[in-house]
Structure formats: C-alpha cells, structure tokens
Amino acid sequence: MLKVKVNNKKEYTIEPGSDSTGTIDGKPFSWDVAEVKNGSFHVIRDNRSYSVEVIKADVAEKSFTVSVNGNKYQLNVKDKFDELLKSLGLDNMNASKVNEIKAPMPGLVLDIRVTEGQEIKKGDPVLVLEAMKMENILKSPTDGTVKKINVKKGIAVEKNQVLISFA
C-alpha cells in the first residue's frame, strides 16, 4: 500500500498488484509502461498515451518531481512503514531541530570541511572521522549555521563527544 500526495493537495491510496495492475482509491487500474530512456517513460492507461519524465527523485525523502505530458507534478510517497510510524506517533521524531553532531564512535579527526559561521544544508559533509582504519564522512543532519567547531584536525575523539554545534 502506498499513499501518494500530489502537489501537497490530493492524496491517493495505491495498492499495486501484479503485472501492471492494482487499485487507486479502491478502483482497479491497469497500464502498460515502457522506458524510452533513463528516467523517461511511455505510459498507456485507459487507451490514452502519456509521456512521463522523472525530473527529480529524492529516494530518501520519498519525494519526486515528474512531468506528465509537459505538466509538472510534485509527488510525496508514504509506504506501509511510514503509516505504521504515524499510527504509533513516531512520524515526527526527525522533525526536531538538531543542534549538534556527536561522534558516532571513537576515532581520529582527519578533516573538518566547514568553518564557524558557515551556512550548511542537510546532507552537506562537515567532518571526516577515521575509525578502525576506515574514513567516515559525517554529514549535516539539518540545515543551519555552524556555531562552534569543538575539535581540531588530528585529534582523537570519544564516542558521543560533541564535534560541531549548530545555531
């Protein structure tokens, strides 16, 4: 089961079946899909032809921008696990603001890729930590501004030690 919200307005419940069939809001559907080139598809549904192109795909966030016959649509997808988390009240756990990055394990700081006062986006690399002879790139969990860098290149850190603070 998937819940797909289109342009942050209408939400559809999709139950995929087998062999290009399923239901949308309880109504059966079937379609024929052929990939024309990477990210572009030709779709036939209800004897109508559609040209579909995936413009942007953020798989981690389950967010997609697609063009259907030249019209752009923003799709946000939730699966059965997202719905389970929502029913348990655990769906907004990541919504809280993260104010610091802590060392996930003991290690050696190999590189610091940000400076104090720098604006960063979620997913930007901020620090390289060597642990067990492997380099681990720590990324920003949120958008924000680097408030304080609590470590220096070449020093050893302990697990849960605060490495970088955000404003």
N, C-alpha and C positions, 0 to 999 in steps of 0.2 A: 504494500500500500504506500502510495506517495501522495503528499499534499503539495500542490503547485500553486503558488500565488503569482499572478500575472500583473505586472506594473503596480505592485503593492495595493491592488484593489480586489479583484475577483479571485477566489480560491477554488481550485478543482481537486476532487479526490479521484486518483487514478489507481486502478487495480490492473497491473499488467498481467496478461495471460500468456499463452504460448503462441509462437508463430505469428507475431504481429497483430495480436488481438488483445482485448481487455475491456475494461469499462471505464467511463469517465462520468462521475457523479451517478453511478448505477446504470448508465445507458451503454450498451455494448458498442464497441468500435472495432474496426479492422483497418489496416493501412498497409501500403507497400512502400518501403523505404530503400533507396539506392544511394550510396555515397558516390557523388560525382568527383570530388577531390577532397583532400584533407579538410574537414570542417564544413563542407558544403554537401547538401543532400537534395535529392529529388524525392518528394513525397506525394503519393496518390492516396486520397481518402475521400470516400463518398463520390467517386468518379470526378474528383477535382484534383488538379495538379498544383503543387506548391513547391516553390524554390526556397529552401531553408539553409541559412548560413549561421554557424556559431561564431559570433563576433568576439565574445569574451567569456571565459569559463574560469570560475574560482571554485575548484572542486572542494577545497577545504571548507569554504563557507557555504557551499551548495547554492551558488548564485551564478546565473548565466544571462548573457545578453545575446539574443538571437534576432535575426532578420527573417521575416516570412513574407515573401513576395515584395520586398522593399520596405516593409513596416517593421520597426524595431520594437522588441518586447523584452522586458526585464523579468526573469523567472527566478523565484526563490523556492527551493525544494526542501521538503521535510520528509524523512522516511519514518518507519515504524519506531525506530530507536529514539528519534527526536520527539515523537509524540509520547513515548513512554517517559522520557525525562520530563516533559512538560506536565504530564499527569502526576508525576511524583514531586513536582515543584522544584525540579533541579535544572530547569532550562535556562535560567539567568545567572548561573554561577560564574560564567566568564564575563558578565556584564560589569562587574565591579571593577573599579579603576585599580590598576596595578601600579604601585609607587616605587617598586624596587626589583632588581634582578639579583637573585641569590645564586651562589654556586650550587649546581645540582650534584656535585661530587668533589672530593678533594682533587686539586690539580695545580698546574702551573700556568700563570697568565702569559700567553705568548704574544698577544697583540690586543690593543684597545683601538677600536675602529670609530669611536665617537669622541667628541670634546664636550666639556661643560658648556651649557647654553645652547647646544645644537638641537634643532628640531628634528625629530625622527618619526618614522611611520611604523606601524605594526609590521613585523617581519624583517625590518632592517637589521643587518648584522651589527652587533655592538661590541663583541669581545670574543677572542679565541682562547679557549682553555684546553690545555693538554692534560689528559688523564689516561693512565695506562697506555702510554705511547700512541694515543690517538688524539687528533686535533678535533675539538668540538666547537663549532661556531654557535655562540649564544645569540639569539635574535630577540628583538624587542617584542614583548607581548602586547603592546598597545602603542597608540600614537601619543606623543608628548614631547617634553623638553628635558634634556639631560640636566639634572640639578647638580649632582655631585658624583664624581668618579672616586670610589673608595679604595681602589687598588692601583698598583703600578705594574708596568710590563716587567716580567721576570720574577715576580714574587709568587710564593706558594700560598694557596688559599685552602680553607677547610670547607666541608660540606655546609650549606646553609649560610655561609658568610655573605653579607651584603656586598655586592660588587659595584652596582650602579643604582643611584636613586633618581627618580623622575619627579618633575614638578607637575 
